Amino acid sequence: MEEFITVGKKAGDVKDENIFGRGFFNDNVIHLRVIQQGRRKTTIIQGLPPEYNLVKINKELKKKCHCSGTVANDLSYGNIIKLTGNQCDIVILVLLENNIVESRKNIYIHGV
């Protein structure tokens, strides 16, 4: 878990550390959204604590899910991770394994 924790508050402050941002929701809740654009589905992870590095978590999730993903700053969701496909089950397992989330009750799933 220590490899995901950052020291600075902004992404530019720490190069090798985490770049996680917070969504505009409750601090201890992570939102998983599955949106469908045409035939394709996308998983959006929102609300990760700011002390975590989004880039490193994205890299770990891409390995586990065998998909592509990116870290983005969305106007409505804040700092998020986007993964291709419906990856909710694997994302939940990775977040719980690395102690990023205390329990499954702190993860909300929205969408398809």
N, C-alpha and C positions, 0 to 999 in steps of 0.2 A: 504494500500500500504506500510506502514512503516514496516510491518512484513517481507516484502521481501527484504528490503534494508540492506546492510551490511556496516560495518565500515572498515574492512581490505581489502587488495587488493588480497590476496591469500586465497584459501579455507582453508588451515591449520591455518591461523591467527585467524579466527573467527569460533567457534564451533557451536553456536546456530544461527548464522546469515546466510546470503545467500552465495551460492557457485557458482554463475553464472560466466561463462567465455564468452569471445567474440570470435566469429568466425573470419574468415579471410576476412570479407567483410566490407561494409560501417557501421559506428557506429550506425546509427539510422534506420537500416533496419533489420527486422527479417525474416529469410527464413524458410518456412515450406516445407519439402520434404516428399513426399510419395513414398516409394520404395517398390517394390514387389520382394520377394524372394520365388520362388516356388508359392504356393497358398496364402501365407501370405503377408499382407501389414504391413508396419511399417511407422509411422509418426516421422520425425526427426525435432526438433526445434533447429535452429541455429541462433546465432547472438544476444542472449540476453545480455543486458548491464551487465558489470562486477559488478556493485553495487547491483545486485539482487542475491538472494540465489536460486540456481538451485534445491537444495534438497526440499526446501519449495514449490517452484512452481511445481515441479514434484509431490509432495504429493497432492497438490490442483488439479492438472490436472487428476491424477489417480482417485480421488473421483468423479470429474465431468464427466469423460469419462467412468467410470466403466471398466477400463482396467489396464493392468500392464504397468509399465514404469520404466526407469532407467536413471541415469545421467552418462554420459560417456565422455571420452576425446578421440576424433577421430583425427587421423593424418591429414586428409584432411578437416574436418569441425571444428575442435577446440572443445571447451566444448559444449556438446549438451544434449538434453533430447530426449530419444527414447520412443515412446508409441506404443503399439500394435494396429493394425488396422488403418483405415483412419479416423483420429480424427481432421481434419483440421477445421471444422466448430466450434466445441466446443472449440478448442484451441484459435481460434480467439476471441470468446466471452469472455473467461477467461482473455486473455491478455488485451482486451479493458475494461472489468469491473474493473480490478485492476489497471488501468492506467499505465501498463507496456509499452504500445505502445500508442502514441498520437492519431493515426488514422489508418484506414484500409489501407490507401495508403502506410504505412510503413511496410506492411506484403506482402511478395512475396510467392506464392505457386508454387512449382515445382513438376512435376511428374504426376502420375495417377490422 
